[in-house]
Each structure stands twice: as structure tokens, then as C-alpha cells.
Amino acid sequence: MLLCRVDGNAIATVHHPSLRGWRQLICQPLDVEGFDIGKPILVADSLGAGLHDRVLVTSDGKSIRERVGSPLTPLRYMSIAILDIESQEKGHAA
């Protein structure tokens, strides 16, 4: 799993059939302290993550193939959770 920050949306006029109906996000992987690591990645999202949200992303091929219903999908990353960072930070401050 990766911790990522949503930096934007990706739109394509042509894509693999297994990606139909999936929202595509551009996400920046983060280290445990919240600093950028590596290059941004393309992530399928069904959770409704918004700009600057922190998300957990999986690269588990089997679960992604099952979720999109295609054994041939080129998809590598999928969001599996939206993290509520602000609530966690407020809880630590109290």
C-alpha cells in the first residue's frame, strides 16, 4: 500500500475497456512524514476522493482485476481508503 495525495484528475478520450466508468486520479506518493517521494501515479478511484485528499492506494493486481472485472486490465493502482488527516491531527492536539 502507498500513502498518496490527490493532485488532480486525468481525462482520456481513448482508454482500455476495463477503465470505463472509473475515475482516474493523479496521485503523488508520500513518505510517512508527508513528503513527496517518486513521481506521480495514475490511480483508479471509486471513493470520490477530492483534490489534496490523502488516500491509501493498493497495487495488488489480483484485487484490482477482480474489482474492475477484467483479467487483462492495464490498471496498476486503485484507491482503497480516504484518510481523514485533519481529524487525526486535531485528536492529537487535544
N, C-alpha and C positions, 0 to 999 in steps of 0.2 A: 504494500500500500504506500501511497505517496500523499503527503500534505501539499495542497496547491492553493493558489489564489486565482480566482477568475479574473482575467484581464480583458476579455471581450468575447464576441460571438464570431463564428465562421459561417459563411454562406457560400454554397456551391450550386451552380446550375446543373452540373453533372456529377453524380456520385454513385457509388456501389448500391445496388438494390437493397442490401441489408441495412443501409443507413437511412432509408426512407422513414420519416416520422420522428427521427432522433434529432434533438437539438445539439448542435456542435459548439463547444466552448474552447476558447484558447486559454490555457491554464499555465501558470508559472509554478514549477515545483519549488518548495520551500524546505529549508532545514528546520530542525527542532526549535531554533531561536527565531524563525520567521524570516530569515534572509534568503534571497533568491539563490537557487542552485541550478546549474544547467540551463538548457534552452526551453522555451515554452513548448507545450504539447497540446495535441488536439484530443478533446475528451467528449464522449457522448454523455448527454445529461437528460434524465427524465425527472429530476427532482425539482427543477425550477430555480437552480442557483442563479444568483444575480451578480452583477459587476462588483468586484472586490470581496465577494464571499470567500470564505475558506472552505475547501471541500476535501474529503478523502477520496482518493482515486485508486481503483484497482487495475492491475494489468494481468489478472488471472484470465487466461484465454478461454478456459472451459466455461466459466461463469458468464463471460461476455457473449460467447457463442450461443449459450442457452438463452440468455436474456433477449438477444436480437433475433433468435430463431433461425440462424444460418450457420452451418459449419464452415462456410467459406468467407465469412466476413473479414475484411482487412482491418477492422477496428481493433485497436490495442488497449485503449484506456476508457474507463467508464466511471462516472462519479457514483459513489455509494453512500455518501453522507454529507450533509451541510453542517459545518461546525458553528456553534454559537459562541464565538470568541469573546464578544463583549460581555455576555453574562458570566462567563468564566472569570474574566478579569475583574468584574465588579464583585464577584463572590470572594475572590482572594483579598480584595481591598477591605472587606468588611470585618 
